[in-house]
Amino acid sequence: MHNFKDLKVWQKAIDLAVDICETMSSYPNEEKYGLVSQMKRCSVSIPSNIAEGSGRGSDKEFNHFLNISQGSVFELETQLIISNRLALLDDNSASDLIAKTSEIQKMVFSLGNKIRKA
């Protein structure tokens, strides 16, 4: 079992989820049940799956949940790009958030590799 709170990737994913929730507050109300809801759910899913996997009984299961988390990070990045293209998210905010998703993608991938090699 791994202590998820000690994992840098989990900490960064928590920060990203908070950033996404704060950013979504500026989206128009008509997006409340569209992009806003979807982006909040998948941003929360990233650290949640890291935490759930870390509490599972084996590294194989942990790696499975890391893969789910990785999928959520890529989903979020796609939604950020769509938001930017729809002019719901300005270029600076989009670049910042996309850079954070890219960093987390790399960290999740690296952690998965370490677990698979162990």
N, CA, C and O atoms as a GROMACS GRO file, in nm:
protein
  472
    1MET      N    1   0.084  -0.118   0.000
    1MET     CA    2   0.000   0.000   0.000
    1MET      C    3   0.089   0.124   0.000
    1MET      O    4   0.191   0.130   0.069
    2HIS      N    5   0.048   0.223  -0.078
    2HIS     CA    6   0.123   0.348  -0.088
    2HIS      C    7   0.043   0.458  -0.017
    2HIS      O    8  -0.080   0.456  -0.019
    3ASN      N    9   0.112   0.551   0.046
    3ASN     CA   10   0.043   0.665   0.106
    3ASN      C   11   0.025   0.770  -0.002
    3ASN      O   12   0.119   0.843  -0.036
    4PHE      N   13  -0.095   0.780  -0.056
    4PHE     CA   14  -0.121   0.870  -0.169
    4PHE      C   15  -0.092   1.014  -0.136
    4PHE      O   16  -0.055   1.090  -0.225
    5LYS      N   17  -0.108   1.055  -0.011
    5LYS     CA   18  -0.086   1.195   0.025
    5LYS      C   19   0.060   1.236   0.011
    5LYS      O   20   0.092   1.355   0.000
    6ASP      N   21   0.150   1.137   0.012
    6ASP     CA   22   0.293   1.165  -0.005
    6ASP      C   23   0.335   1.173  -0.152
    6ASP      O   24   0.446   1.216  -0.182
    7LEU      N   25   0.248   1.131  -0.242
    7LEU     CA   26   0.281   1.130  -0.384
    7LEU      C   27   0.269   1.270  -0.444
    7LEU      O   28   0.163   1.332  -0.437
    8LYS      N   29   0.378   1.319  -0.502
    8LYS     CA   30   0.377   1.452  -0.565
    8LYS      C   31   0.271   1.462  -0.674
    8LYS      O   32   0.207   1.566  -0.689
    9VAL      N   33   0.252   1.354  -0.749
    9VAL     CA   34   0.154   1.356  -0.857
    9VAL      C   35   0.013   1.374  -0.801
    9VAL      O   36  -0.068   1.445  -0.860
   10TRP      N   37  -0.016   1.312  -0.688
   10TRP     CA   38  -0.147   1.331  -0.625
   10TRP      C   39  -0.163   1.475  -0.578
   10TRP      O   40  -0.269   1.536  -0.597
   11GLN      N   41  -0.059   1.531  -0.517
   11GLN     CA   42  -0.064   1.670  -0.470
   11GLN      C   43  -0.088   1.766  -0.585
   11GLN      O   44  -0.170   1.858  -0.574
   12LYS      N   45  -0.017   1.747  -0.696
   12LYS     CA   46  -0.035   1.833  -0.813
   12LYS      C   47  -0.173   1.814  -0.875
   12LYS      O   48  -0.233   1.910  -0.924
   13ALA      N   49  -0.223   1.692  -0.873
   13ALA     CA   50  -0.357   1.665  -0.927
   13ALA      C   51  -0.464   1.732  -0.842
   13ALA      O   52  -0.564   1.781  -0.895
   14ILE      N   53  -0.445   1.735  -0.712
   14ILE     CA   54  -0.538   1.807  -0.623
   14ILE      C   55  -0.536   1.956  -0.657
   14ILE      O   56  -0.641   2.019  -0.670
   15ASP      N   57  -0.416   2.012  -0.672
   15ASP     CA   58  -0.405   2.154  -0.708
   15ASP      C   59  -0.473   2.183  -0.841
   15ASP      O   60  -0.541   2.285  -0.855
   16LEU      N   61  -0.457   2.094  -0.938
   16LEU     CA   62  -0.521   2.113  -1.068
   16LEU      C   63  -0.673   2.108  -1.054
   16LEU      O   64  -0.743   2.189  -1.115
   17ALA      N   65  -0.725   2.015  -0.976
   17ALA     CA   66  -0.870   2.005  -0.957
   17ALA      C   67  -0.925   2.134  -0.896
   17ALA      O   68  -1.031   2.182  -0.937
   18VAL      N   69  -0.854   2.190  -0.800
   18VAL     CA   70  -0.895   2.316  -0.739
   18VAL      C   71  -0.891   2.428  -0.842
   18VAL      O   72  -0.984   2.509  -0.851
   19ASP      N   73  -0.784   2.433  -0.922
   19ASP     CA   74  -0.773   2.535  -1.028
   19ASP      C   75  -0.889   2.524  -1.127
   19ASP      O   76  -0.946   2.625  -1.168
   20ILE      N   77  -0.923   2.402  -1.165
   20ILE     CA   78  -1.032   2.381  -1.260
   20ILE      C   79  -1.164   2.427  -1.198
   20ILE      O   80  -1.241   2.498  -1.264
   21CYS      N   81  -1.191   2.390  -1.076
   21CYS     CA   82  -1.316   2.432  -1.010
   21CYS      C   83  -1.325   2.585  -1.000
   21CYS      O   84  -1.431   2.643  -1.023
   22GLU      N   85  -1.214   2.649  -0.967
   22GLU     CA   86  -1.214   2.794  -0.959
   22GLU      C   87  -1.233   2.857  -1.098
   22GLU      O   88  -1.306   2.956  -1.111
   23THR      N   89  -1.169   2.802  -1.198
   23THR     CA   90  -1.181   2.854  -1.335
   23THR      C   91  -1.323   2.837  -1.388
   23THR      O   92  -1.374   2.924  -1.459
   24MET      N   93  -1.386   2.726  -1.355
   24MET     CA   94  -1.521   2.699  -1.404
   24MET      C   95  -1.624   2.798  -1.351
   24MET      O   96  -1.731   2.814  -1.410
   25SER      N   97  -1.593   2.864  -1.242
   25SER     CA   98  -1.689   2.960  -1.186
   25SER      C   99  -1.712   3.078  -1.279
   25SER      O  100  -1.812   3.149  -1.266
   26SER      N  101  -1.621   3.101  -1.374
   26SER     CA  102  -1.638   3.212  -1.467
   26SER      C  103  -1.708   3.171  -1.596
   26SER      O  104  -1.736   3.255  -1.682
   27TYR      N  105  -1.738   3.041  -1.612
   27TYR     CA  106  -1.806   2.994  -1.732
   27TYR      C  107  -1.954   3.037  -1.728
   27TYR      O  108  -2.010   3.053  -1.620
   28PRO      N  109  -2.014   3.055  -1.844
   28PRO     CA  110  -2.156   3.095  -1.846
   28PRO      C  111  -2.246   2.986  -1.789
   28PRO      O  112  -2.213   2.867  -1.794
   29ASN      N  113  -2.360   3.028  -1.736
   29ASN     CA  114  -2.454   2.934  -1.674
   29ASN      C  115  -2.502   2.825  -1.769
   29ASN      O  116  -2.529   2.713  -1.727
   30GLU      N  117  -2.513   2.858  -1.898
   30GLU     CA  118  -2.561   2.756  -1.992
   30GLU      C  119  -2.463   2.639  -2.008
   30GLU      O  120  -2.499   2.535  -2.062
   31GLU      N  121  -2.340   2.655  -1.961
   31GLU     CA  122  -2.242   2.547  -1.965
   31GLU      C  123  -2.236   2.468  -1.834
   31GLU      O  124  -2.159   2.374  -1.821
   32LYS      N  125  -2.319   2.508  -1.737
   32LYS     CA  126  -2.317   2.445  -1.605
   32LYS      C  127  -2.332   2.293  -1.612
   32LYS      O  128  -2.264   2.221  -1.538
   33TYR      N  129  -2.418   2.244  -1.699
   33TYR     CA  130  -2.441   2.100  -1.708
   33TYR      C  131  -2.371   2.038  -1.829
   33TYR      O  132  -2.391   1.920  -1.858
   34GLY      N  133  -2.290   2.116  -1.897
   34GLY     CA  134  -2.214   2.067  -2.010
   34GLY      C  135  -2.068   2.055  -1.975
   34GLY      O  136  -2.029   1.968  -1.898
   35LEU      N  137  -1.988   2.144  -2.032
   35LEU     CA  138  -1.843   2.139  -2.011
   35LEU      C  139  -1.805   2.156  -1.864
   35LEU      O  140  -1.713   2.089  -1.816
   36VAL      N  141  -1.872   2.244  -1.793
   36VAL     CA  142  -1.836   2.270  -1.654
   36VAL      C  143  -1.848   2.141  -1.572
   36VAL      O  144  -1.755   2.104  -1.499
   37SER      N  145  -1.960   2.076  -1.584
   37SER     CA  146  -1.982   1.953  -1.508
   37SER      C  147  -1.881   1.845  -1.547
   37SER      O  148  -1.824   1.778  -1.460
   38GLN      N  149  -1.860   1.829  -1.674
   38GLN     CA  150  -1.768   1.726  -1.722
   38GLN      C  151  -1.624   1.754  -1.680
   38GLN      O  152  -1.551   1.663  -1.640
   39MET      N  153  -1.582   1.881  -1.689
   39MET     CA  154  -1.445   1.916  -1.653
   39MET      C  155  -1.421   1.902  -1.503
   39MET      O  156  -1.315   1.857  -1.460
   40LYS      N  157  -1.519   1.939  -1.424
   40LYS     CA  158  -1.504   1.922  -1.279
   40LYS      C  159  -1.495   1.774  -1.243
   40LYS      O  160  -1.410   1.734  -1.163
   41ARG      N  161  -1.582   1.693  -1.303
   41ARG     CA  162  -1.581   1.550  -1.272
   41ARG      C  163  -1.448   1.485  -1.309
   41ARG      O  164  -1.391   1.410  -1.230
   42CYS      N  165  -1.399   1.514  -1.430
   42CYS     CA  166  -1.276   1.445  -1.468
   42CYS      C  167  -1.155   1.501  -1.393
   42CYS      O  168  -1.060   1.426  -1.368
   43SER      N  169  -1.156   1.630  -1.356
   43SER     CA  170  -1.043   1.684  -1.279
   43SER      C  171  -1.038   1.623  -1.139
   43SER      O  172  -0.930   1.598  -1.086
   44VAL      N  173  -1.154   1.598  -1.081
   44VAL     CA  174  -1.161   1.534  -0.950
   44VAL      C  175  -1.125   1.385  -0.961
   44VAL      O  176  -1.071   1.327  -0.867
   45SER      N  177  -1.155   1.326  -1.075
   45SER     CA  178  -1.126   1.184  -1.098
   45SER      C  179  -0.975   1.155  -1.099
   45SER      O  180  -0.933   1.046  -1.062
   46ILE      N  181  -0.896   1.252  -1.141
   46ILE     CA  182  -0.751   1.229  -1.152
   46ILE      C  183  -0.690   1.194  -1.016
   46ILE      O  184  -0.635   1.085  -1.001
   47PRO      N  185  -0.698   1.282  -0.915
   47PRO     CA  186  -0.640   1.245  -0.786
   47PRO      C  187  -0.718   1.136  -0.715
   47PRO      O  188  -0.660   1.060  -0.637
   48SER      N  189  -0.848   1.127  -0.741
   48SER     CA  190  -0.930   1.025  -0.675
   48SER      C  191  -0.886   0.885  -0.716
   48SER      O  192  -0.877   0.796  -0.632
   49ASN      N  193  -0.858   0.865  -0.844
   49ASN     CA  194  -0.814   0.734  -0.890
   49ASN      C  195  -0.672   0.702  -0.842
   49ASN      O  196  -0.641   0.586  -0.814
   50ILE      N  197  -0.588   0.803  -0.832
   50ILE     CA  198  -0.455   0.780  -0.776
   50ILE      C  199  -0.469   0.732  -0.631
   50ILE      O  200  -0.403   0.637  -0.589
   51ALA      N  201  -0.555   0.799  -0.555
   51ALA     CA  202  -0.576   0.762  -0.415
   51ALA      C  203  -0.637   0.623  -0.403
   51ALA      O  204  -0.592   0.542  -0.322
   52GLU      N  205  -0.739   0.595  -0.483
   52GLU     CA  206  -0.804   0.464  -0.476
   52GLU      C  207  -0.705   0.353  -0.511
   52GLU      O  208  -0.698   0.252  -0.441
   53GLY      N  209  -0.629   0.373  -0.617
   53GLY     CA  210  -0.533   0.271  -0.658
   53GLY      C  211  -0.425   0.247  -0.554
   53GLY      O  212  -0.380   0.134  -0.535
   54SER      N  213  -0.385   0.353  -0.486
   54SER     CA  214  -0.279   0.338  -0.386
   54SER      C  215  -0.325   0.255  -0.267
   54SER      O  216  -0.244   0.195  -0.197
   55GLY      N  217  -0.454   0.251  -0.246
   55GLY     CA  218  -0.508   0.174  -0.133
   55GLY      C  219  -0.544   0.032  -0.169
   55GLY      O  220  -0.587  -0.045  -0.082
   56ARG      N  221  -0.526  -0.005  -0.293
   56ARG     CA  222  -0.557  -0.143  -0.336
   56ARG      C  223  -0.446  -0.237  -0.291
   56ARG      O  224  -0.338  -0.194  -0.251
   57GLY      N  225  -0.474  -0.364  -0.300
   57GLY     CA  226  -0.384  -0.464  -0.244
   57GLY      C  227  -0.263  -0.499  -0.325
   57GLY      O  228  -0.173  -0.567  -0.275
   58SER      N  229  -0.256  -0.454  -0.449
   58SER     CA  230  -0.141  -0.494  -0.530
   58SER      C  231  -0.096  -0.380  -0.621
   58SER      O  232  -0.171  -0.286  -0.650
   59ASP      N  233   0.028  -0.391  -0.666
   59ASP     CA  234   0.080  -0.292  -0.760
   59ASP      C  235   0.007  -0.301  -0.894
   59ASP      O  236  -0.009  -0.200  -0.963
   60LYS      N  237  -0.037  -0.421  -0.930
   60LYS     CA  238  -0.113  -0.438  -1.054
   60LYS      C  239  -0.242  -0.356  -1.049
   60LYS      O  240  -0.277  -0.288  -1.146
   61GLU      N  241  -0.312  -0.363  -0.937
   61GLU     CA  242  -0.435  -0.285  -0.922
   61GLU      C  243  -0.404  -0.135  -0.919
   61GLU      O  244  -0.477  -0.055  -0.977
   62PHE      N  245  -0.297  -0.098  -0.850
   62PHE     CA  246  -0.257   0.044  -0.845
   62PHE      C  247  -0.232   0.094  -0.987
   62PHE      O  248  -0.277   0.202  -1.023
   63ASN      N  249  -0.161   0.016  -1.065
   63ASN     CA  250  -0.131   0.055  -1.202
   63ASN      C  251  -0.260   0.070  -1.285
   63ASN      O  252  -0.271   0.160  -1.369
   64HIS      N  253  -0.357  -0.017  -1.260
   64HIS     CA  254  -0.486  -0.008  -1.330
   64HIS      C  255  -0.552   0.129  -1.301
   64HIS      O  256  -0.601   0.195  -1.393
   65PHE      N  257  -0.552   0.169  -1.176
   65PHE     CA  258  -0.614   0.297  -1.140
   65PHE      C  259  -0.532   0.416  -1.190
   65PHE      O  260  -0.588   0.522  -1.219
   66LEU      N  261  -0.402   0.399  -1.200
   66LEU     CA  262  -0.319   0.504  -1.261
   66LEU      C  263  -0.357   0.520  -1.409
   66LEU      O  264  -0.360   0.632  -1.460
   67ASN      N  265  -0.385   0.409  -1.477
   67ASN     CA  266  -0.428   0.417  -1.617
   67ASN      C  267  -0.561   0.491  -1.630
   67ASN      O  268  -0.579   0.569  -1.724
   68ILE      N  269  -0.651   0.468  -1.538
   68ILE     CA  270  -0.779   0.539  -1.540
   68ILE      C  271  -0.754   0.688  -1.516
   68ILE      O  272  -0.812   0.774  -1.583
   69SER      N  273  -0.668   0.718  -1.420
   69SER     CA  274  -0.632   0.857  -1.392
   69SER      C  275  -0.571   0.923  -1.514
   69SER      O  276  -0.604   1.038  -1.546
   70GLN      N  277  -0.483   0.852  -1.582
   70GLN     CA  278  -0.418   0.905  -1.703
   70GLN      C  279  -0.523   0.937  -1.809
   70GLN      O  280  -0.514   1.040  -1.876
   71GLY      N  281  -0.621   0.850  -1.824
   71GLY     CA  282  -0.728   0.877  -1.920
   71GLY      C  283  -0.803   1.004  -1.886
   71GLY      O  284  -0.838   1.081  -1.975
   72SER      N  285  -0.827   1.027  -1.758
   72SER     CA  286  -0.896   1.149  -1.714
   72SER      C  287  -0.814   1.274  -1.741
   72SER      O  288  -0.870   1.378  -1.775
   73VAL      N  289  -0.682   1.263  -1.728
   73VAL     CA  290  -0.596   1.379  -1.755
   73VAL      C  291  -0.604   1.416  -1.904
   73VAL      O  292  -0.613   1.534  -1.939
   74PHE      N  293  -0.600   1.315  -1.991
   74PHE     CA  294  -0.610   1.342  -2.135
   74PHE      C  295  -0.749   1.395  -2.171
   74PHE      O  296  -0.762   1.481  -2.258
   75GLU      N  297  -0.851   1.343  -2.105
   75GLU     CA  298  -0.987   1.393  -2.126
   75GLU      C  299  -0.996   1.541  -2.088
   75GLU      O  300  -1.052   1.622  -2.161
   76LEU      N  301  -0.940   1.575  -1.973
   76LEU     CA  302  -0.942   1.713  -1.927
   76LEU      C  303  -0.868   1.804  -2.024
   76LEU      O  304  -0.915   1.913  -2.055
   77GLU      N  305  -0.752   1.760  -2.071
   77GLU     CA  306  -0.677   1.842  -2.166
   77GLU      C  307  -0.761   1.869  -2.291
   77GLU      O  308  -0.762   1.981  -2.342
   78THR      N  309  -0.830   1.768  -2.340
   78THR     CA  310  -0.916   1.785  -2.457
   78THR      C  311  -1.026   1.887  -2.429
   78THR      O  312  -1.055   1.971  -2.514
   79GLN      N  313  -1.086   1.881  -2.313
   79GLN     CA  314  -1.193   1.974  -2.278
   79GLN      C  315  -1.140   2.116  -2.262
   79GLN      O  316  -1.210   2.212  -2.294
   80LEU      N  317  -1.018   2.131  -2.215
   80LEU     CA  318  -0.956   2.263  -2.206
   80LEU      C  319  -0.934   2.321  -2.345
   80LEU      O  320  -0.956   2.440  -2.368
   81ILE      N  321  -0.889   2.238  -2.438
   81ILE     CA  322  -0.868   2.284  -2.575
   81ILE      C  323  -1.001   2.326  -2.637
   81ILE      O  324  -1.008   2.430  -2.703
   82ILE      N  325  -1.104   2.248  -2.616
   82ILE     CA  326  -1.238   2.283  -2.667
   82ILE      C  327  -1.284   2.415  -2.606
   82ILE      O  328  -1.334   2.502  -2.677
   83SER      N  329  -1.268   2.429  -2.476
   83SER     CA  330  -1.309   2.553  -2.407
   83SER      C  331  -1.237   2.674  -2.464
   83SER      O  332  -1.296   2.780  -2.481
   84ASN      N  333  -1.109   2.657  -2.493
   84ASN     CA  334  -1.031   2.766  -2.549
   84ASN      C  335  -1.081   2.801  -2.689
   84ASN      O  336  -1.095   2.919  -2.724
   85ARG      N  337  -1.106   2.701  -2.768
   85ARG     CA  338  -1.153   2.726  -2.905
   85ARG      C  339  -1.292   2.787  -2.908
   85ARG      O  340  -1.326   2.859  -3.003
   86LEU      N  341  -1.372   2.760  -2.806
   86LEU     CA  342  -1.505   2.821  -2.797
   86LEU      C  343  -1.500   2.958  -2.730
   86LEU      O  344  -1.603   3.022  -2.708
   87ALA      N  345  -1.380   3.004  -2.698
   87ALA     CA  346  -1.357   3.134  -2.632
   87ALA      C  347  -1.422   3.140  -2.493
   87ALA      O  348  -1.459   3.248  -2.447
   88LEU      N  349  -1.435   3.025  -2.428
   88LEU     CA  350  -1.481   3.021  -2.289
   88LEU      C  351  -1.362   3.034  -2.194
   88LEU      O  352  -1.379   3.068  -2.077
   89LEU      N  353  -1.244   3.006  -2.246
   89LEU     CA  354  -1.121   3.009  -2.168
   89LEU      C  355  -1.016   3.086  -2.247
   89LEU      O  356  -0.986   3.051  -2.361
   90ASP      N  357  -0.961   3.190  -2.187
   90ASP     CA  358  -0.863   3.272  -2.258
   90ASP      C  359  -0.733   3.195  -2.280
   90ASP      O  360  -0.707   3.094  -2.214
   91ASP      N  361  -0.653   3.244  -2.374
   91ASP     CA  362  -0.530   3.174  -2.414
   91ASP      C  363  -0.433   3.152  -2.298
   91ASP      O  364  -0.374   3.045  -2.287
   92ASN      N  365  -0.417   3.252  -2.213
   92ASN     CA  366  -0.322   3.240  -2.101
   92ASN      C  367  -0.366   3.133  -2.002
   92ASN      O  368  -0.285   3.050  -1.958
   93SER      N  369  -0.494   3.135  -1.967
   93SER     CA  370  -0.546   3.035  -1.873
   93SER      C  371  -0.538   2.896  -1.933
   93SER      O  372  -0.501   2.800  -1.866
   94ALA      N  373  -0.574   2.886  -2.061
   94ALA     CA  374  -0.568   2.756  -2.129
   94ALA      C  375  -0.426   2.703  -2.130
   94ALA      O  376  -0.403   2.586  -2.099
   95SER      N  377  -0.330   2.787  -2.165
   95SER     CA  378  -0.190   2.743  -2.169
   95SER      C  379  -0.142   2.697  -2.033
   95SER      O  380  -0.073   2.596  -2.022
   96ASP      N  381  -0.177   2.771  -1.930
   96ASP     CA  382  -0.135   2.736  -1.794
   96ASP      C  383  -0.195   2.602  -1.751
   96ASP      O  384  -0.123   2.516  -1.700
   97LEU      N  385  -0.324   2.585  -1.772
   97LEU     CA  386  -0.390   2.462  -1.729
   97LEU      C  387  -0.345   2.343  -1.814
   97LEU      O  388  -0.330   2.232  -1.761
   98ILE      N  389  -0.325   2.363  -1.941
   98ILE     CA  390  -0.278   2.255  -2.027
   98ILE      C  391  -0.136   2.214  -1.988
   98ILE      O  392  -0.102   2.095  -1.991
   99ALA      N  393  -0.053   2.310  -1.953
   99ALA     CA  394   0.083   2.278  -1.906
   99ALA      C  395   0.076   2.193  -1.779
   99ALA      O  396   0.156   2.100  -1.761
  100LYS      N  397  -0.016   2.225  -1.691
  100LYS     CA  398  -0.032   2.146  -1.568
  100LYS      C  399  -0.080   2.005  -1.599
  100LYS      O  400  -0.035   1.909  -1.536
  101THR      N  401  -0.172   1.992  -1.695
  101THR     CA  402  -0.217   1.857  -1.731
  101THR      C  403  -0.102   1.777  -1.793
  101THR      O  404  -0.087   1.658  -1.764
  102SER      N  405  -0.022   1.841  -1.875
  102SER     CA  406   0.091   1.772  -1.938
  102SER      C  407   0.191   1.723  -1.833
  102SER      O  408   0.243   1.611  -1.844
  103GLU      N  409   0.217   1.805  -1.734
  103GLU     CA  410   0.308   1.764  -1.627
  103GLU      C  411   0.252   1.644  -1.551
  103GLU      O  412   0.326   1.550  -1.520
  104ILE      N  413   0.124   1.646  -1.522
  104ILE     CA  414   0.063   1.535  -1.450
  104ILE      C  415   0.062   1.409  -1.536
  104ILE      O  416   0.085   1.299  -1.486
  105GLN      N  417   0.037   1.423  -1.667
  105GLN     CA  418   0.043   1.308  -1.757
  105GLN      C  419   0.179   1.239  -1.748
  105GLN      O  420   0.187   1.117  -1.738
  106LYS      N  421   0.285   1.319  -1.752
  106LYS     CA  422   0.420   1.264  -1.744
  106LYS      C  423   0.446   1.197  -1.609
  106LYS      O  424   0.509   1.092  -1.602
  107MET      N  425   0.397   1.259  -1.503
  107MET     CA  426   0.420   1.205  -1.369
  107MET      C  427   0.344   1.073  -1.349
  107MET      O  428   0.398   0.979  -1.291
  108VAL      N  429   0.220   1.067  -1.396
  108VAL     CA  430   0.142   0.944  -1.384
  108VAL      C  431   0.210   0.833  -1.464
  108VAL      O  432   0.223   0.720  -1.417
  109PHE      N  433   0.253   0.865  -1.586
  109PHE     CA  434   0.321   0.767  -1.670
  109PHE      C  435   0.447   0.716  -1.601
  109PHE      O  436   0.473   0.595  -1.599
  110SER      N  437   0.525   0.806  -1.546
  110SER     CA  438   0.649   0.769  -1.478
  110SER      C  439   0.622   0.682  -1.356
  110SER      O  440   0.692   0.583  -1.333
  111LEU      N  441   0.522   0.718  -1.278
  111LEU     CA  442   0.487   0.638  -1.159
  111LEU      C  443   0.442   0.499  -1.202
  111LEU      O  444   0.480   0.399  -1.140
  112GLY      N  445   0.362   0.491  -1.307
  112GLY     CA  446   0.320   0.360  -1.358
  112GLY      C  447   0.438   0.275  -1.400
  112GLY      O  448   0.442   0.156  -1.372
  113ASN      N  449   0.534   0.336  -1.467
  113ASN     CA  450   0.655   0.262  -1.507
  113ASN      C  451   0.732   0.210  -1.387
  113ASN      O  452   0.779   0.097  -1.388
  114LYS      N  453   0.745   0.293  -1.285
  114LYS     CA  454   0.818   0.251  -1.163
  114LYS      C  455   0.748   0.134  -1.097
  114LYS      O  456   0.812   0.041  -1.049
  115ILE      N  457   0.616   0.140  -1.093
  115ILE     CA  458   0.540   0.033  -1.030
  115ILE      C  459   0.551  -0.096  -1.110
  115ILE      O  460   0.566  -0.204  -1.052
  116ARG      N  461   0.543  -0.086  -1.242
  116ARG     CA  462   0.552  -0.205  -1.327
  116ARG      C  463   0.690  -0.271  -1.316
  116ARG      O  464   0.701  -0.393  -1.326
  117LYS      N  465   0.795  -0.192  -1.296
  117LYS     CA  466   0.932  -0.246  -1.287
  117LYS      C  467   0.963  -0.303  -1.150
  117LYS      O  468   1.058  -0.379  -1.134
  118ALA      N  469   0.883  -0.266  -1.051
  118ALA     CA  470   0.910  -0.311  -0.913
  118ALA      C  471   0.877  -0.458  -0.892
  118ALA      O  472   0.894  -0.510  -0.782
   0.00000   0.00000   0.00000
